[in-house]
Amino acid sequence: MKSKRRGRATHMAVKLDMSKAYDRVEWEFIRAMMLKLGFADRWVNLIMQCVQTVSYSVLLNGAPAGFIKPTRGLRQGDPLSPYLFLICTEGLTSLLSKAEMTGSLQGLSICRGGPQISHLFFADDSLIFCRASIADCRALTYLLSCYERASGQKLNQEKTSLFFSTNTQHDIRQAICTELHTTSTGDLGKYLGLPPIVGKGKKQAFMDVKHKIANKLQGWKGKLLSQAGKEILIKSVAQAIPVYSMSCFRIPDNLCKEINSMVGKFWWGQKSTEKKIHWQKWSNLCQKKQDGGMGFRDLSMFNLALLAKQGWRLLQNPDTLLHRVLKAKYFPDCSFLDAQIPSHSSFTWRSLAQARHIIRLGTRWRIGNGSQVNIWKDNWISSSSPLKIISPRQILPENARVCDLIDDDSRLWKSSLIDSIFLPLEAEQIKSIPLHPSRHDSMVWSGTPNGQFSTRSAYQLQAAEKSSLSASTSDQSRNHSFWKSLWGVAVPNKIKVFMWRACKSSLPTKANLFSRGVLSSCTCPVCHDENETIFHTLWDCQYARTVWQNSLLHKLHYSIQVSNWNDVVEEVLRTQRQQDIETFFTLAWMIWGNRNNAWLQKPSADAEILGEKAATYVEEYNEVTKKVEDSRSVLCRKWSPPTGSMLKMNVATTYFNTRKSVGLGVVIRNSRGEQMASYCEEFPSAKDSLHSAANAMIKALQFGVDAGFYCLMVEFSHSQLKALIQSTEECLSEIGDQIAHIRNFRTKFSHLDFIVIPGSCNRAAKMLAGFAKGNTEPSIWLEEGPAFLLPIVLAELS
């Protein structure tokens, strides 16, 4: 509308503001709307009882007094109220739709052939689009007055605003404003918290995001938070604030950098105008923890990941209003991924288009009949990196399709042709792809097991692409293992953050401060003999030596002969017991604390007793964490029988790598722990453990059906498989057919539950799976189990 400067057709947008929207809803209108929408009388009466039985009391001199019985309105904060208000607004929607059908109102279309939009409603935020004419204005006024009389709603004319297309004449604007008793504006403000119009000042349009984060950080700066506490607040609050805006628009890079800088200052402890050393670059902090970072988000990459999710929705849901509008305007003759970016494009389209390279990078084709997929250009090789063919092109032309590799008669891969064209590894990968000639090819996301897009996987894809620019080395693999072990130590997070800083040379030792020009001397403030490096402070200083030699780790101090702190930590993580590692981390943290006391001329703990304090600290921490241990892990230590007439099926698999096969064990027991049936079988392994587990589950459920058991609780130890089975989304990946097969078993059972359990609760089925090795035929026991399984079955009952 803002860019429409020519043409006879003029339009306007009306941003409605309803006065006390929830409080004014008439109860009888809600009842009538629900009945009109087809809800059952009994259900409507139950809902209306929830609405009409409300009463309020007021506090008078600190004590509740009297009751107020309302006769209309919806309670604020009631989880039912938003849905009831949506039913209320359906009345206005119906009036607008009818007016559009009769021609008294005409919506707005952003281009020729595009869908007409007459209104956008979200709860009590309403935008209405129509022609900028007196006739449309009067028709709208009449509709609103009808809606007000029926529903009890009241238009707040002072807060209602109008926005006209640029080509609307001034006298028409004035007449419409007079008719609606409101004012015209050049800016509609915010709609659903976002700017409806983003002009040249893009940074200024999203500056409120920065202000919100700044206000949060300012409130925390005065609190005594450890860096571990700051880490949680940054990840859960500060970096979550811009998510909503970033899901719709590409936030300017310079604004992202300012936010990153602000968060970085908070992380390193900077207050107001004071300066603090940032010991690590922000890009280093944004690396994953197992890669040596802190796992903070790179806002620019996260922004693109969120926009890529919207792009994925456009690809997967072509019937949505957003897709129909954008397609009519920007890609009427091609797909979203192939569309151009015209010079006059809206900021919304430019934002979405910038994220398309992520979708291209992570999307691949799921082969159906192969007619849509180009062999040489498209991503279609599963379980492969890269997803495109890397074999040199030969025999088949550049525009060849995957269907050219499929035999029309047998509907199988043309093995000899594939072997002659592709490299051996790619040929095997192609021939392992299941074919479904009756199904169309479809696009799936390669970063998740179910083929559905996730923001997390899109972010990780960008991070992997960024890190791949530097060559992968064995040192990087070693570092990955080192950092993973460091963050896995069971000590308080503040101690792990301290150890991370020590291993990243990010502690303010005098040597580090001297190298940055902060101090003129780097002599150790404790022993006054050598330069104060991290290794010297925590390991080699006379005070540190005394601490280590008087602790439970005295042998460790004598045995490690290195000159670098990271080597000390690596040796400890590699050779020591878990309890000793925890004590080592804690004691190093306490040594650093006493070093700081010496620096500030405060009393320090005696070196001879510090080791004992560290051991006590670790013991107390372990005792506390033990008390709050997950109740599920406490309760499920061994197999438990089902209740009532329910039967429990335990399913387990064992992998025989040398035989390239899988052993399946199934044990079915009743509420008394008696074996009702057992079954084991060896079958060829699939491409990965998930596919093999899915195949095993299909065989187990089919055994349950064949044995005549229709009321089962199925226990197994593959959480990823359970998540796929119980997800409400369609599984788009290669394993989708197997998941659909498993879900279809629900129609064959009167009751079917899937439960994930630890291996300690599944010993009988696991032993039976091992017994399957070498058996050429499935082994089945009905009404009783194999004799060798009896000791375990009895032990699990005791």
Buried (B, 14 or more C-beta within 10 A) or exposed (E): BBEBEEEEBBBBBBBBBBBEBBEBBBBEBBBBBBEEEEBEEEEBEEBBEEBBEEEEEEEEEEEEEEEEEBEBBBBEEBEEBEEBBBBBBBBBBEBBBEBBEEEBBBBBBBEEEBBEBBBBBEEBBBBBBBBBBEEBBBBBBEBBEEBBEBBBBEBEEEEBBBBBBEBBEEEBBEBBBEEBEBEBEEEBEEBEEBBBBBEEEBBEBBBEBBEBBBEBBEEBBEEEBBBBBBBEBBBEEBBEBBBEBBBBBBBBEEBBEBBBEBBBBBBBEBEEEEEBBBBBEBEBBBBBBBBBBBBBBBBBBBBBBBBBBBBBEBBBEEEEEEBBBBBBBBBEEEEBBEBEEEEEBBBBBBBBBBBBBBBEBBBBBBBBBBBBBBBBEBBBBBEBEEBBBEBEEEEBEEEBBBBBBBEEEEEEBBEEBBBEBBEEEBBEBBBEBEBBBEEEBBBBBBBBBBBBBBBEBBBBBBBEBBEEEEEEEEEEEEBBEBBBBBBEBBBBBBBBBBBBBBBBBBBBBBBBBBEEEEBEEBBBBBBEEBEBBBBBBBBBBBBBBBBBBBBBBEEBBEEBEEEEBBEBBBBBBEEBEEBBBBBBBBBBBBBBEBBEBBBEEEEBBEBEEBBEBBBEBBEEBBEEEEEEEEEEEEEBEBBBBBEEEBBBBBBBBBBBEEEEBBBBBBBBBBEEBBBBBBBBBBBEBBBEBBBBBBBBBBBBBBBBEEBEBEBBBBBBBBEBBBEBBEBEEBBBBBBBBBBEBBBEBEEEBEEBBBEBBEEBBBBBBBBBBBBBBEEEEBBBBEEEBBEEBEEBBEEBBE
